[in-house]
Amino acid sequence: MDLSSINPILLIASLMVSATPILLAALGELVVEKSGVLNLGVEGMMITGAICGFAIGVNTGSPVLGFMFAAICGALLSLAFGILTQYLLSNQVATGLGLTLVGLGLSSLIGKPYEGIKSPTLQKMEIPILSDLPIVGRMLFSHDPMVYFSIALVAVVWAVLKYTRAGLILRAVGESHDAAHALGYKVVRIRIMAILFGGACAGLAGAYISLVRVPQWTEGMTAGAGWIALAIVVFASWKPWRILIGAYLFGGVTVLQLNLQAAGAKVPVEVLSMSPYLITILVLVIISARGNHGAPAALGKIFHASR
Amino acid sequence: MKRRTLLASAAALTLAFGGAAFAEDKTKVGFVFVGPVGDGGWTYEHNKGRLAVEAHFGDKVETVFQESVPEGADSERVMTQMALSGADLIFTTSFGYMDPTINVAAKFPDVKFEHATGYKQADNVSVYSARFYEGRAIQGHIAGKMTKTNKIGYIASFPIPEVIRGINSAYIHAKKVNPDVEFSIIWAYTWFDPAKEADAAQALIEQGADVILQHTDSTAPQAAAEAAGNVVTFGQASDMAEFGPFPRVSSIIDDWAPYYIDRVQAVMDGTWTSTSTWDGIGAGMVAIGEISDAVPADVKAEALAMQDALADGSYHAFTGPINKQDGTVWLAEGETADDGTLAGMSFYVEGLTGEIPN
């Protein structure tokens, strides 16, 4: 075993890239769940975002436009979920699962002409001075803009939820929609907006996979990342900064286990392969054991003004 | 999921309307795929074989397929439904479908099954595979010549004989031309997961590998190598020519079409029997994609010479002296490996480090 061949600087750098899609998707889902809606369609919105972003990226040659369009597509798909669950009062779990299936099918339909094509990808950002710092420069300050955007978004979501009136209203809707309704807040409208935000984030997350991380289009390429994002929301007990920790922990263990294998570590491969999932489950158990999960009280409940 | 219900209702319809007369003139051929048909690799080539069957037989044949079928109990349900819906011949195209295929075949003695890359046969189950290790020998040769860091990364999928054969064959031939060469092997435990494959390639590149061989099905490692700039790759299962001439310098291409057409014809003629087919470069089941100009001319010439020798049988990819990893003799000087040992290969050859997960 030659652990010295693992370069911690490069490891942390690739960890940040590897974690960015689940970070974005989980952050979007956090806002959705904070408003009291459980959208299990993250995977479907992600993969739709992946192909929509990729298609626009290829056709326009601009990855930035690709990302924007991916966010719009994700939001549009989530709007379908929003209309079904908020206006037609369908079951959120079933509708969310349906959304995943629709997204997977839709993406492979749209994606047919885009197989095996290379896309323009985001350039790494060179930040003056910071990027040239030894060690830290390579580790933290030489990524593409989306990595920083995702971290900034964590800060924004946290600040909005904690300090603003809008955040307070969103949380009120998620804790008790009846009380919020009685106070005159438009529960359905607020939830739809939260769902749209979640869809846009999932779309961005998908586009990050197809435009930066892989970068190309293949069917089914999100390969379950949306489900991990859902787990990370619970893992984080619905707190934005913990989403960051959860996503980086998961991304870190994934990257580390591959590096350990490549370095020839004398640990059974099976254990290494399952370690990311094992650690996620372990942390979930520990959090649950503490009792207070922090789940919004009205999560998954259907709201109708007359009831 | 949707398609599955569709199949089920199709099955019900066929039964309800006594579709026998309708099914009689058309031979119905089913395909079970492990990945999406657009993976650009393994399943893509099997689907090309399916399309070739349709093109060849036209109206006389009807094909159905289901993609991204997990290995295990799910695949058994898919096969059962295909058999129920009147398929005459079913190709199951991944190693993990082996036991499910045998189980379902026992329930439908009149339906013919063909299982790819496995080793369990039955009266109505044939097995077929390609000698990919012949292609790996050529890759190993080129890899050994091209590497500057003497570190070759290998993204392996599952620890099954087919994959182990590939690793051994590539290693033997890389070592032959470059005694200092080392292999780093990552077991991805997936056939198809672009993000994970990209991460695996990234990890290997970061640890100094400048040649990446893959036994997973997506083109993600190619893209990772391209981004790194100085890393050589090979197309897997499909040509992956869009990444040529560099990083992709050559490829192993599976060509299933002639075999599929043969077998469908045999079912039509009523001459189908349970067989075990294992063809290589010679029979055309394994093709070597064009070796690009990024490879020096002399290396290319050597690789092509080896391809010819493998094709006409004058050279066997496993020719002694070869020792097993623990140092015991496997093949003596000049001895070649027998198919039985190759089919069940579960050991590394001498020089490879690490253990095969079991």
Interface residues (C-beta under 8 A of the other chain):
Chain A: S5 I6 N7 L10 L11 S14 S18 P21 L101 G105 S108 G111 K112 E115 G116 I117 K118 T121 I209 R213 V214 P215 Q216 T218 E219 G220 M221 T222 A223 A225 T254 V255 L258 N259 Q261 A262 A263 G264 P268 V269 E270 S273
Chain B: M1 K2 G35 P36 V37 G38 D39 G40 S68 G153 S184 I185 I186 W187 Y189 T190 F192 D193 P194 A195 K196 A198 D199 A200 Q202 A203 L204 E206 Q207 G208 A209 S218 T219 A220 A223 E226 A227 M240 E242 T353 G354 P357
